[in-house]
Amino acid sequence: MDCGPHGVPWNLSHCVCEEGFRAISGKAPFRGTSETGCEGFTKGKDYMKRCLNGSQQETAASFRHVLVDSSLWSMESREEVASAATLLLQSLGSAAVTAALAAPENQTQTATTKLMAIPTKLTDENCSRQSDILQLTAHGDSLEIDCTAVTAADTKGPAAVAFLSYTGLESLLGGRFLQDENPGSEARPEQFRVNSRVVSASTSNWRKNISRPINLTFLHLEDKPLLDRAICVHWDSTGQDAVWSPQGCQNLHSNVTHTRCRCHSLTSFAVLMAPGLIQVDFALFVISQTGLIISLICLVLAIVTFLFCRPIRNSHSTFLHLQLSLCLFLADLLFIAGIDKTYNQLACSITAGLLHYLFLASFPWMLLEAVSLYLIVRNLKVERYASLGTGMRKYMYAFGYGLPAAIVTVSAASAPNSYGTPYHCWLNPENGFRWHFLGPVCAVVVINLGFFCLTMKLLQEHLSSLNAELSTLRSTSLRSLTFKALAHLLVLGLTWGLGTFQFGPLATVMGYLFTITNSLQGAFIFMVHCLLNQKVRAEYWKWFKRLRRSKEESSSSKITMSALPPS
């Protein structure tokens, strides 16, 4: 089969182009000269000339010149960058093999610079054993290749294999070059990142397809997050545009620091990290969104009530309820609007920090409400207790808003990169950072539980001491205050307690319970502190009658005006 100038057989019926050339039609592999031919790349040829005839050290040095040359990488077009990168990778591979062939027989050489390492090895034309495996290592990455893949049937004299490891190239050939058709992932291309050095493998027989696969071990540039997935990819330049493609490569094993890949071609390779997108339960999503919307509506009604309902607006307890409602309202609103807006990393980090602060800010007010309920039961005279709160509010502001601000400040200073992840704008669960949030949560749950027990004990002791004439009051007070105490524990403590136990066989059940109670916090607050308050209900009735009277007067005025004769 005639593959034409610079074309080599791919299989029995198709051809591909040699290193530094591509199919004129953009289609590869192709059916010989009857379909298309090969042409050289138009960009970056000057760099190819600098390294093709040099030694290994000169080849490595030429890569440094290319990488720091901003004119080559300032191309705006993705296609131009891919084309230039393809030429660079192929040219350096060819130059490294050419330099290796000039070395003494069976000698392993390594040329190293800050930006590149090139180990090469020569082998004789006939492998001494069919099971010979050649291993080359550079920058913590390694290549294992069968000896028969280096030599060819028509090889005369020694054969060479080169393994090239590039430093810095991964930042230029990022996730945007990932092949569009990437099955099994819901992530966007920009969410992928290269988490290894780009490496290349070249042999003196110039063939890309090999009969036996090669094994590559990559050292991660950053520790692999627990949820992320490592994808082995190769640089596919056979199509119109060069891309990272996972086809033909498989992940044999991956841990925090290394990934081991097996590939069936000789080209350039890397490891891409795919964000570990959590599969969202649709039912949970619907419950959460519906519940949060209901919660926001109820919180707005509660805030309006606390601000404008005359019988309770000056109460110390109302002051605490108002602060808690404001924190939860802002947190829920920001959660709905920005929890999944991960497109802008800086904006996502800011959103995560604000959510951290707002949810944390609700905890001190939860604690103050628990203390308030305990003191109310101990005194059993709301008026006497309420009068004590006016001068204490500045200290409560400092505690309620200052403490979470201090926690968030320390957290951000100690781990600024832990705000925001590739899949949601919340705290990164790695390295125990979640405890910057769960720690205060657990503390509030335990303290609230303690105050609940003390409150119930005091309530029972006091009501049991009342005389028979107050039996009705005792029954009513017991039901009302007990319900409030239970509601406080449920809303202020149990919700967040459930959130810490979403693992193991009960994870799904705990997830549903947490989602339901968390998304309906606003409804709980509105029901307990507004609808179940007799004074508030009476004020609602006054507002309703006033509104109805206003409508009636407006309607009557319109009728009267329509009855008047025109002037």
Summary of the structure (lengths in Angstrom):
residues: 567
radius of gyration: 35.4
end to end distance: 103.6
largest distance: 118.4
contacts: 1779
relative contact order: 0.07
helix: 54%
strand: 18%
